[in-house]
Amino acid sequence: MKQMKLLIQSILICILISLLTVSAFAQSNDLPAFPGAEGYGKYTTGGRGGQVICVTSLSDDYAPGTLRYALYQSGSRIIEFKISGTIQLKSDLKITKPDVTIAGQTAPGDGICLRDYPVIVEADNVIIRFIRFRMGDAAKQQDDALGGRNHKNIIIDHCSASWSTDECVSFYDNQNFTLQWCIISESLRNSIHEKGSHGYGGIWGGEKATFHHNLLADHDSRNPRFCGSRYTNQPDEELVDYRNNVIYNWGHNSAYAGEGGSYNMVNNYYKSGPATSSSIRFRILQPYADDGSNQQPAGTYGHLYIAGNYIENSSNVTNNNWAGVSLHSSFATYAPNVTVSDLKENNEFSVEPVKTTSAQEAYQDVLSYAGASLVRDTVDKRIVHDTQTGTASYNDGGNGSTGGTIDTQTAVGGWPELKSTTAPADSDEDGMPDEWEKANNLDPNNPNDAQETTVDGAYPNVEVYLNSLVADIMQNEGSVATAVGELKKNIDPLKVVYNQRTKKLDIRHTRTIVKIELYSVTGTLIKTFNTAQQTQSIQLPALKKGVYIVRVWNDQNRAYSRKILNY
């Protein structure tokens, strides 16, 4: 009997430890990837809690100190840079190991650029910030500069991409994805692709995917191409939020396609340029009907909420965005009875929030802060200048293209030199410089304090350092909480306390609670409580010993789950 009692006590202790672990992870998952992360990739954790690996060499091999070595390691990891410059890749750089943060903002000097081969995200839980992806045609690769599909929990922030021979940046068929504040420019048109003329911005989509505050400039087409649910045959799951982007100097098409799915196209800024065909200067979107050649039935099409978009030099389309929407001929073939009104949604699709401004405000913000903007290179400076002035610094693209669309990077001067400075001293190699640790009352000889949360009470200290390097940029954009108190409210809005003696459940939320559900650990609904308060005390019914799940719904129709133990 005594042994049985000890066994039960041991089991209860294990369950309590498990619950504490679950609670810790729940709080971690409520913490944004970084201040200013928005959209569906907002809660990506990347390398949080893992080792810090430093890149000290611009070589491309598997030797310690290289980027490829750092990406090839297993486990959670934060990759920092102790050097700036251009890495000449020798083969595709595939990110195949999950749980990684690539912190390009740590590079001392002008930053990091990757050239010659594509960078492909083939893992879950990835954060990439302040990196340049400028592939070019020197290695004769027919590929995207940056891309990935069929993964989840990814956020790409403040990156610059150009000189691809296929699409410049393509992300689709992912889950919980964000591409934000990036400059995507100058895909190569008459280059080395076996199919001939390209010059494409990207294929974009996903099952909960956000694309906001990006600049698409100097692409002939696919600005972007919405992938739709062609390859998944799950149009009800395809959900894309596309807002506050700037599109400049598209050639023969702006955005198009979207064969299946739900799309918000909100407050984007369209500015034609020297290469833009006169017949499509005021086009926002050309929807397609699926031709049935992939995984879903022919005739499948998307549903669209389109509002607030600004089209330079067209008050007509600015005032009536649907005047900038024209159906592709595929509708006549595969969905002949469908009209534009069948695609039109009158209400915005509910999505993960993004701070949204008018298209005109977004235009100014994107040109000021997008891309690897901690130190803008000459390429991004030129692209921003051309967008602002409505011009093309280079009219001759190198192989027949004109008006700002180019065929080879040599036509615009090639890769700029990125100079490096000396990285700050870091005695304990914990990813935080000695001087920064001293200034924040940390011990520069104690590597363990990197994962503590003593500096701001929210993020691990090493992440506070990473975020501090670009705090001015993020705050000036207006997308970041300016006080730790405000951030904490966003981090853990729900508190659940269960009193074993009284069997009462006390719940507090930063928003109004509308419903509370109690489930068994197997998922059986036991009881529902309806309310309309921020705090609620509930007397639970008689329960057997064990683990139960409390699900709390707020007035934004968002659910939070916590586990409780009854013994």
Sequence and secondary structure as in RCSB ss.txt:
>XXXX:A:sequence
MKQMKLLIQSILICILISLLTVSAFAQSNDLPAFPGAEGYGKYTTGGRGGQVICVTSLSDDYAPGTLRYALYQSG
SRIIEFKISGTIQLKSDLKITKPDVTIAGQTAPGDGICLRDYPVIVEADNVIIRFIRFRMGDAAKQQDDALGGRN
HKNIIIDHCSASWSTDECVSFYDNQNFTLQWCIISESLRNSIHEKGSHGYGGIWGGEKATFHHNLLADHDSRNPR
FCGSRYTNQPDEELVDYRNNVIYNWGHNSAYAGEGGSYNMVNNYYKSGPATSSSIRFRILQPYADDGSNQQPAGT
YGHLYIAGNYIENSSNVTNNNWAGVSLHSSFATYAPNVTVSDLKENNEFSVEPVKTTSAQEAYQDVLSYAGASLV
RDTVDKRIVHDTQTGTASYNDGGNGSTGGTIDTQTAVGGWPELKSTTAPADSDEDGMPDEWEKANNLDPNNPNDA
QETTVDGAYPNVEVYLNSLVADIMQNEGSVATAVGELKKNIDPLKVVYNQRTKKLDIRHTRTIVKIELYSVTGTL
IKTFNTAQQTQSIQLPALKKGVYIVRVWNDQNRAYSRKILNY
>XXXX:A:secstr
 HHHHHHHHHHHHHHHHHHHHHHHHHHHHTS SSTT  GGGTT  TTTTSEEEEE     SSSTTSHHHHHHS S
SEEEEES  EEEE SS EEE SSSEEEEGGGSSBS EEEESS EEE SSSEEEES EEE  STT   S SEEEES
 EEEEEES EEE  SSBSEEEES EEEEEES EEE  BSSSS TT    B  EE  EEEEEES EEES SB TTE
E TTTTT  TTT EEEEES EEE  SS SEEE  SEEEEEES EEE  TTS GGGTT  EEE    SSSSS TT 
 EEEEEES EETT HHHHH GGGGB   THHHHH TT  HHHHB SS    S      HHHHHHHHHHH SSGGG
  HHHHHHHHHHHHT  S  B SSS BTT BS GGGGT S    B      TT SSS HHHHHHTT  TT GGGG
G  TTTSSS HHHHHHHHTTHHHHHHHT S SSHHHHHHHH  EEEEEETTTTEEEEEEEEEEEEEEEEETTS E
EEEEEEEEEEEEEE     SEEEEEEEEETTS EEEEEEEE 
